[in-house]
Amino acid sequence: MGKALHAYSMIQDGDRIAVGLSGGKDSWALMWLLAERQTRVPVRYSLHPIHIDPGFEGGPSGAIEAFCRRMGWTVHIERTDFGPVAHSDVNRENPCFLCARNRRRRLFEAADRMGCRKLALGHNKDDLIETLFINMFYAGEISTMMAHQPFFDGRITVIRPLAYTDEAHLERFARIMQFPVPPNPCPSAGRSKRAAVKDMLRRLYADNRKIKGNIFRSMRHVRAEYLPR
Ligand SMILES: Nc1ncnc2c1ncn2[C@@H]1O[C@H](COP(=O)(O)OP(=O)(O)OP(=O)(O)O)[C@@H](O)[C@H]1O
């Protein structure tokens, strides 16, 4: 994580950083690592975890509140009905698309209200690779998520400190640290385009250990002159 933080100068002295806490392994790891780092680096920053509760029965809000309390973190929880609405008849779009858009908007609004100009998200290296293929397969473009991305003329900057970190490491870390990661109650969990791309990549990685590193490197090595105009 330190490598990514340095590469993009993600954190500056005095930053108030909102941290998107989903209750999944990545955002737990992100929050924990940023909090641990706070204690030993000369840069002063504060952390403000936010959970957007999508409103499903049996969601992780309770576990999030309890774990944050134990760690001494003050978490802000926004209760919404984004999940059930996205899966109801009023929605004519893909449920994941609508729910993710609403969640993102609410995260930005909450961060802004709390005076945070940075919003840290837990996307990891595998997420960046999957997004590259999702954008190619389903949007017809070559792009992925940026590790450091300003929005609204720089009013809020999204940072992704785990952009260089492998998902498998985060999975192991979450297990060792015993972060509470309850099963996702969303009916669309595991049925997304991301799940299909993840599955495709898993098979390729099993075949050849170099493929993942090569894909990640290729994002920094675009030979535009060899692409059709
Ligand atoms: N409900 C939420 N509330 C707050 N932040 C969220 C929420 N859902 C997602 N995020 C943020 O967006 C990032 C990416 O979202 P994604 O849907 O991939 O998360 P996930 O796979 O459910 O959980 P995680 O990434 O934490 O393991 C998360 O790491 C987290 O920082």
The ligand as an ORCA input file, in Angstrom:
! r2SCAN-3c Opt
* xyz 0 1
  N     -21.871     -0.016      0.962
  C     -20.711      0.627      0.919
  N     -20.433      1.611      1.795
  C     -19.259      2.261      1.757
  N     -18.297      2.008      0.859
  C     -18.514      1.033     -0.030
  C     -19.728      0.293     -0.058
  N     -19.651     -0.602     -1.052
  C     -18.465     -0.424     -1.631
  N     -17.761      0.546     -1.025
  C     -16.394      1.015     -1.349
  O     -16.110      0.736     -2.698
  C     -15.044     -0.244     -2.782
  C     -15.297     -1.211     -3.913
  O     -16.599     -1.720     -3.838
  P     -16.946     -3.242     -4.088
  O     -18.385     -3.311     -4.432
  O     -15.942     -3.840     -5.007
  O     -16.740     -3.779     -2.598
  P     -16.904     -5.248     -2.035
  O     -16.237     -6.222     -2.939
  O     -18.344     -5.467     -1.670
  O     -16.104     -5.116     -0.657
  P     -14.578     -4.843     -0.410
  O     -14.029     -4.156     -1.635
  O     -14.556     -3.981      0.791
  O     -13.962     -6.189     -0.164
  C     -15.009     -0.901     -1.414
  O     -13.729     -1.444     -1.138
  C     -15.367      0.245     -0.513
  O     -14.250      1.099     -0.290
*
